[in-house]
Amino acid sequence: MDYLRKNFDILYIVVQVWIDGFVTMLACLVGFWGFSHFILPFDSPNLDNYRQLFVLITGTVLACFWTFGLYQGQKSILNVEEYRGIFKATSMAFLITACAIFLLRGVDGLPDEVKEHWLYKLANIPYSVLKLDSTDLYSRLLYFMMFLCIFVFTILQRAISFNILSSFYARGIGNTNVAIFGTGPMARRLQQKLKLFPTLGYSFIGFLETREKLAAGLTEAYGFPVLGHDFELDHLRDRFDLRRILIVKPEYEENELVSLCKKLDNFGIQYQVVPRLYHFFSRRFTVETIDSLPLITPVPLRGKPVYSAVKRFMDFALSATMLLLTLPLTLLFVALIKRESPGPVFFTQIRQGANNRSFRMVKFRTMFADMCGDAITPQTGQDPRVTHMGRFLRKTSLDEIPQLWNVLRGDMSIVGPRPEMPFIVEQYNETQMLRLDVKPGITGLWQVSEARNAPIHENVDYDLYYIENQSLFLDLTIASLTVATMLRLTSTH
């Protein structure tokens, strides 16, 4: 067991490579079976003709997974970056194997003078080993189906692996002991993040501080021990099996930070640094140099007309379809809400949308009419303001069906930052105001995170990440996680 704990990351990666290879081969077979039985049952292809192709695809997929960092043990909250990496790696493998099929196809029928040319003879050495047979029999549609299966199967397999890995971390298997150097507000925020996401595999053991602060009597911070100071790092490493330190000292001068990092390097302790202006680094940036002086340059935010047009079309089509499909359910809820308590069926409230434009958001009323207002949102199902019907609607998130009308009108989107009330937006700082750069959504990255029960404005990091990384793939990922959350009947309010 001790060997497993110490070498967990390496063993997990080895197992993951084997599982990915098996799943890729299985996906090829399932794609072939589906094509043979449902697409072309009257003229089924011969499996023997595709065996070489299956091996080529599997090897290429694994190589692309490695290239895109899917075996580097990267920490990713909600696995969003891993899913994006799978999409990129699978797309690259698709293109590479397509080129390989063209380059490694048969060359029968070439003139003798071509075959005798020295260049052909040289190229024929690797070709004779790698050439593919029966390439002229390959079906393009089958090729597409196999890669579609590879992508879907890999996403499902990685989601299952993520849950299994999380259960290992919950039992303390494979966790990396970490400490936070610093005890300021930002250090506290980072500690809370580590607590919210145990799936990161970090086991937080305490804080570290400077020798001066410990001499002043600092022994505890936020209920956790202050383990020691920067002049006893080697002792702390051995005593607590400390393998990583997260440095959160925004007040440090450059020479102090460099000195601390040099000590950590000497003692073989991995480290990461939270930058002083960490919200600045939520934006994309490039690093350029003038001689040896680095310049951090934010990438300008450019409009995404194609993405915006496609997203608006999908919002309109999906909201209109869902409003029609849920019409019988809506009529039932209307009757039940009216029957339980007097008052309007719908609850409307002014919220702030894109560019700080006000709009009236609509939901099913879940509280008694005389208790609705701008007070703090109910945090539990036992809140006396919530009706019996309201508890069910809130638990299943079905109270948000009428918001599809806001999406249809263009006030909201299916995916985006959660809209806030005006009196809260008035208290926003400059960073929080960035949430208003895009349309608010019915669901978003914050709603499917473990921080969803905390106030929206206290978790602006999720919205900044979404705004900077908007894509249809990210929208689909968030929508899928939302459905999974609803099926678990976990409130996203």
N, C-alpha and C positions, 0 to 999 in steps of 0.2 A: 504493500500500500504506500509506503514511503517513497519507493521508486516511482510509482504512478503519480504521486503528488509533485515530485520534483521534475519529472519529464513529461508532464501532462500535455503541454502545448505541442511538443514534437510528436508524441504518439497520436494526438488528435489529428494533426495535419496528415500524418501517414495514413491513418484510417480514412480521413476525408478524401484523399486522393483515390484510394481504392473504391470507395463508395461512389465518387463522381464517375469513375471509369465504368463501374457496373451499371449505374443509372443511365449513362450515355448510351451504352450498348443496348440496354433494355429499351430505351426510347426509340432507337433505330429499329429494333424488332417490332415494337408496337406500331410505329409509323408504317413499317412494311406490311404488318398484318392488317391494319386499318385500310391501307390502300388496296390490298389484295381482295379484301372481303366487301368493301363498301364502295370504292371508287372504280375499280376495274375487275369485278369478280368473273367476268366472262373471258378475260385474257390475263390471268394472274401472272406476274413476273416470276422468274425462277430465283429462289433465294440464293442459290450458289453463285449467281452472277454478282451479288451484292456483298459477299463476305469481305472482300478486300476493301470495299468502300466503307463498311462498318468500322474496320480496323483503322483506316485512314482518318475517319471522322472522330473516333474516340481519342486517338493520339493527338490530333489537332486541337480538339476541345480542351483536353487537359493542359496542353502547352499554353493555350490562350488564357485559361483560368489562372495559370501560374504568372503569366505576363501581366495580367490585370490585377494582381495582388490578392487573389482569392485564397491563397495558401500562406499568407503572411501574418495571420492572426490579428488583423486589424480590428480595433474596437469600433463598433458601429451601433449607435442607439437605434433601436427598432429595426435594425438590419437594412435600413434604407440604402446605404451605400453598397452593401453586398448585393442587393437586388439589381442596383444600377450596374454594378460590375459584371454580374451574370449576363445582363442584356448586351453590354458592350462586348464581352468575351465571346458570347454565342454568335453575335453578328460578325465578329472578326473571323471566327472559325468557319462560318458559312462562306465568307468571301475567299478565304485561303483554300478551303477544300474545293470550291468551284474552280479556282485557278489551277489547282493541282489536277483535277479531272481533265482539264483542257491540256495541260502540259504533259501529262502522263498517259494520254490516250494512245491507242495503237497506231503504228506507222506502216502498216502493211501496204504494199503497192508502190513504194518509193522506187524511183529508177535506180539501177545498179550503180551509176556514176555518183549518185548522192550518197549511197551507202558506203562507197569506197573513199569518200572524202575524209580527210584526217579530223576535221572538226566534228563530223557526225560520229566517227569512231570514238573520239574523246567523250562526247556527250552520251554515247551509248553505254558507257561503263556504269554510271549511276542509274541510268534509265533502265537497264536490264534488271536491276534489283528492285526498283521502285515502281515499274510500269504497272498499270492497271489493265486487267482484262475486261472485255465486254463493255467498255465505256460507251460504245454506240448504242447499247441497250438500256442505259440508265434513263429513268423517267424523271423529268424536271419536277413534275407535281409531287412525286414520291420524295424527291430530294427536299422540297419545301416542307412536306409533312414531317419528315424525320427531324428537321431542325426545330420545327414548332413543338414537337414532342420533347425534344431535348431541353428547350427553354422552360416549358411548363413543368416537366418532371424535375428539373434541377431546382426551380423555384420552390416547389413543394418539398423536395428532399432537404434543401437548405433550411427551410422554415422548420421542419421537423428536427433537423440537427441542432438548430438554434435553441429549440425548447429543451432538447436533451442536454445540451451544453449548459443551459441555464440551471437545470436540475442538479448537474454536477457542481456548479458554482455555489448553489444554495446549500449544498452539503459540505462546502469547504474544499472540494477536490478541484485542483487546478488553479485556484485563486493565487494572485500575486499580492504579496503584502506590500502595501503602499502607505506612505506618510505624507502629510502636507506640510511644507516648510512655509510657515506664516500663520498668523492667527487673526488677520483682519477680516472685514466683511466679505471680501471676495473669496478668502479661504473658506469661510463658513458656507458660502454659496456653492463652492466646489464640493465640499463635504456632503452637502445635501444632495447634489447631483449623484455622487457615488452611492448614496443610500437609496435614491430613487431607482437606480439602474444596476442592480446586482449582477445582471447579465453581462456587464463589462468584464467581470472576472477579477475585480479589484477588491481586496480585503483591507479596509481602512483600519489602521491600528492606532493612530493618534497624530498629533501635531508635533512639529519641530519649530524651534525659534532660535534667535540669536543668544549668545552667551550673556549679553547684557540684560536681556529681558528675563532670563531665568534667574540671574543674580538678584533681580528686583523682586523675586518671589512668585513669578508666574509658574504655576504647576498644572493648570487645567484651563481648557478653552471649550466653551459650548458643550460641556458635559463629557469631554474626552480628555485624556491625559496629554500633557506636553512631555514627550519622551526624553528630549534632550536638546542639545544645541549643535551648531555646525562644527565645533572643534572635537566632537566625539563621534563622528559619522562611522568610523570603522568599528567601534564598539557597538553602536546601535545596529549596524548591519548584521553583525554576528549574533547579537542578543535576540533580535526580533525577526531574523531572516528577512531583513528589509531589502527588497530588490528594486524598488522604484520610489522616487520622491517627486512629488508635484510641487513645483516652486511657485508660490503666490506671494510675491513681495513687490508690489507696484512701487513702493517707496525706495527700493534699492537703486543705488547709482550703478552705472555700467560696470565699473571696476569691481564692485562688490559682487555683482551677479556673475561676472566672469570668474572671479576667485572661487565662488561657491561651486560653479559647474566644474572647474578644474579639480576640486577636491573630490567631487562625485565621480569624475572620470578615473581618478587615481585609485579610488576604492572599489571600482567596478560596479557602481550603483547607477542604474538607468535613471534618467530624469526627463521631465517635461516642464516647460515654463509657460505660465499664463501671462500673456503680454499685458502691459500696463493699460493700454486702450483696447481691451479684448473685443469690444463690440465693433471696432474698426476692422478687426480681422475676420468678422463674420462676412465681410464683403470679399469678393474675389480680388486678388491683386497679383501683380507680377513684381519680381525683384530684378532690378537693373543695377548696373554699377557704373560709376564714373571713376576710372582707375580702380582703387580698392575700396571706394566708398559705396556701400549698398544703398539703393533708393527703392523704397516700397511704394509702388504705384497702384492705386486702386483701378480696377478695370471699369471704365465708364459703363453705366447702365444703359444699354441700348434697347430700343423697342423690339418686341418680338411679334411683328405683324402676323406672321403665319401661325405661330402658336396661339396668339390672342384670337384670331379668326376661327381656328379649329376648336379652341376651348369654348368660345361663345356658341358655336354651332352645336357642340356636344352638350353644353348646358341647356340650350333651348330644346333640343331634341329629347334629352333625357328627362328634363323637368316636365315637358308636355306629356310624354309617354307615362311617366310615373303618376302624374295627376289624374290621368284617365284610368290607369290600372287601379289606383287606390280610391277611386270615387265611391265604390260600395262601402269600403272601410271608413271613409270620411263621413258618409251619411250615418253609419252606425255609431261612430264616435259622437257626432252631433247630437243624436238622440240620447245617448247615455250621459253626456255632459249636461244637457238641459234637464234630464230627469233627476240627476243627483243634486244639483244646486242651481239657484237662480242666477241670472246674469248672462252676459254674452258668451257665445261658444268659443269665439276666438279672442286671444290676448294679443294686443298690439302695443308696440313700444318703439319710440324713436331711438334709432341707433345711427352711429356714424359709419359711413362707407368709404369707398375709394375717394381720394382727394378731399377727405373730411366732409363729404356731402351727406346730409341727413336723409334718412329714409325711414319708413314705417315698417318694422319687421312684424310678421304675423306668425302666431303659433296657436295650437289648441290651448285653451285655458286649463291649467292644472291646479290652480289654487282657488279658494273661495273669492268671489268677485270683489268683496270689500277689503281683501287682504293683498290684492295685486298692486304692484307699484314698483318703485325703483329701489326697494330695500335689497339687502343681501340675498342672493339666490339660495334657496333651500339646499342644504348640504346632505341631508339624510331623508330617507323615506318616512321618518317619524315626525317630520316638521308639521305642526298643527295647521299650518296654512294650506297644506296640500290635501286635495280631496282623494277619496279612494280611487276614483277613476284616474286622477292625476298621477297617483303613485305608479299605476301600471303604465301610463303613457310616458312618464319620465324614465322609468326603468328600462323600457324598450326603445326609447328615443322616438316613438311614434308621434309625440307631440309636435315634432318638427316637420311633419308632412306639409302643413300649409306654407312653410318657407319655400317650397318648390314654386309657389306663386311669385315670391321675391326673385327667385332665379329666372323664372320666365320673363319677368319684367326687366331684368338686367341690373337690379339693385345688388344682387348677390351672385355668387358662383357656387357650384357644388363643392369645390375644394378651395379653401383660402383661410386667412386668419379669421378668428371669431369676431363678429362685430361687437363693439362696446357701446355703453351708454354715454351721452354727451358729457355729463358731469365728471365721468372718469377720464374721458379724453382731454378735458380741460386741464387735468393735472399731469398729462403726459410730459416727459422730457423729450429732448430732440431725438434720442434713440428710439423711444417708444412710438413717436410720431411716424416712424418709417413703416409701421404696420398699415398705415392708411395709403400706402403707395399702390396697393392692389385692391381688387374687390374682396370683400369679406366672403366667407364660405359657410355652408352648413356644417361641413366637417373640415378638419385640418390636421396638421402634424401634432399640434398640442393636444387635440382631442383624443388622439389614439396613443398618447404617451402616458407614462406612469404619473406625470405631473398634472393630469387633467382635472384633479380635484382642487388644485390651488387656483387662486385668482388669475385670470388671463393676463393682466398687465404685469404680473410678477414673473411671467415665463415668456418674455418677448424673444428669447433666443430661438425658439422653435419657428416663430413667424419670420424672423430675419433669415434663418436658414432656408425656409420655403421661398421667400421672395427672391433670394439670390440664386436659387437652384430650380426655379420653376421649369417644369417640362411635363409633357403628357405622361411620360413614364412615372414621374413622381406623383402626379395626380392619381394615376391608376393604382399605384402602390398604397397611397393614403386611403383611397376609396375601398380597396380590398381589406386593409386593416380595420377600417370602420365597420365593414360588414362582419368581420370576425369578432369585433368588440360587441356588436349588437347581438350576435348569436350567443355570446356568453352572457347576455343580458346585464352588461355592465354599463352604468350610466356614463354618458359622455358630456354631461352638463358641467 
